[in-house]
């Protein structure tokens, strides 16, 4: 997909495009109507403002329908089984959640259920309804609201992370027992590809403009760049507002704010909470392996050392990076963004915006350890022969991952550019 550089705010011609605001640096642009297969990017920080592909909705609908089929297959077909000393233990996709709940860690079971079943299933279902409904002659009026819900579920659908967790668990088990992979696991791989393909095909602005053309939402008037305006965080529309008055988006009805409310305060509170929880997450055991009546608890770091001692250096490096390096760097990155914003630092604004993108993108990958534990406790329940029990440290670690994800979502990167005085002319 080729790029088109958007121009800075000037007189806007409603017939050629729309006024858009970069959600990362706050610069406003006149974005023209895009030719098929092109994208508009911010001229200041490089963030994608809008991409257009004429067949994107058709492709996304096909991928979403395929994803629903694979989701059902993953839950109904045999998933994975373990054979050791003549005993066989089989696990389905839901077995890990059930086992975690039965062993008293309902918090961990809830996190795995949300990221493995609830978010992926609901997102696929809602997208299928929205994209399928748009193909009808008279689309239902509730499609825009359903699409907003589907967008909120996106960050919490972690099938690709789960698949990597399965791989880590598989490598840990193959030296101890015979592991048989069922068609359900292959369906998870296909489901992951379908979700990724559907996500990359969809563009938020394209969907909302189709809603406009089909009469499902009002067609908003062109925003006047000379008047105060706000960016809608739900649908991406930039619309004029009356200073001092409570405003709602004229297209989707969401509340409008100049910036995310109390962004810095909320992010600081979440970061401090995550730092506190990260201590027990590393000190307390995340799981205990009991073999022939004896065993020792494992922390995150001891699990990495065990993999390294077994000669599995690439896998040890992967787990170390995802479970130790990423959380630390994410917390350090968020603190850097918060401190420099509070100080109004003008240096390296573009680099700090890129840092924000990275922080927002990589946090979910720390769930590898949690998914690995859910698979191991589901498979290794063989009584005196071998049993794996989850530890309370896993609950703290899962909380760190979830809280840092929410912290990244709470931080408004446009505040960095505001504090440096770069948006003073754009936001009266």
Secondary structure, 3 states (H helix, E strand, C coil): CEEEECEECCCCCCCCEEEEECCCCCCEEEEECCCCCEEEECCCCCCEEEEECCCHHHHHHHHHHHHHHHHHHHHHCCCEEEEECCEEEEECCCHHHHHHHHCCCHHHHHHHHHHHHHHHHHHHHHHHHHHHHCCCCCCCCCHHHHHHHHHHHHHHCCHHHHHHHHHHHHHHHCCCCEEEECHHHHHHHHHHHHHHHHHHHCCHHHHHHHHHHCCCCCCCCCCCCCCCEEECCCCCCEEECCCCCCCECCCCCCECCCCCCCHHHHHHHHHHHHHHHHHHHHHCCCEEEEECCEEEEECHHHHHHHHHHCCCHHHHHHHHHHHHHHHHHHHHHHHHHHHHHHHCCCCCHHHHHHHHHHHHHHHHHHHHHHHHHHHHHHHCECCCCEEEEECHHHHHHHHHHHHHHHHHHHCCCHHHHHHCCCCCCCCC
